[in-house]
Amino acid sequence: MDAFTAGLLQRIKTTESDLTRARETGDDFLAEVELAELEDLHRLAAEHGVEVAAPTH
């Protein structure tokens, strides 16, 4: 796995965790921000042929 793929997958994992935390604490604004970031990261992954596992939350 190259550095780009590893970094992208780590960013997705971190963003998923941040999204879960925002939802659990009831921070709707932060949840929307994290969801938009996650969508962007998934789009970027798809554009570069990076397979992303289904979220675990």
C-alpha positions in Angstrom: 0.0 0.0 0.0 1.4 3.4 -1.0 1.5 6.4 1.3 -1.4 8.1 -0.4 -3.7 5.2 0.1 -2.6 4.6 3.7 -3.0 8.3 4.5 -6.4 8.5 2.8 -7.7 5.4 4.7 -6.4 6.7 8.0 -8.2 10.1 7.3 -11.4 8.2 6.6 -11.1 6.1 9.8 -10.4 9.3 11.9 -13.3 11.2 10.3 -15.7 8.2 10.9 -14.6 8.2 14.6 -15.1 12.0 14.8 -18.5 11.7 13.2 -19.5 9.1 15.7 -18.3 11.2 18.6 -20.2 14.3 17.3 -23.4 12.3 17.0 -23.0 10.8 20.5 -22.5 14.2 22.0 -25.4 15.7 20.1 -23.3 18.2 18.2 -25.4 18.4 15.1 -23.2 21.1 13.4 -20.0 19.2 13.9 -21.7 16.0 12.7 -22.7 17.7 9.5 -19.2 19.0 9.0 -17.7 15.5 9.6 -20.3 13.9 7.3 -19.4 16.3 4.5 -15.7 15.6 5.0 -16.3 11.9 5.0 -18.3 12.2 1.7 -15.4 14.2 0.2 -12.9 11.5 1.3 -15.0 8.7 -0.1 -15.3 10.6 -3.4 -11.5 11.1 -3.5 -11.0 7.4 -2.8 -13.3 6.4 -5.6 -11.6 8.8 -8.0 -8.3 7.1 -7.2 -9.5 3.5 -7.1 -9.0 3.1 -3.4 -11.2 0.4 -1.9 -12.9 1.6 1.4 -14.3 -0.9 3.8 -17.9 -0.2 5.1 -18.0 2.0 8.2 -18.1 0.1 11.5 -20.6 2.5 13.2 
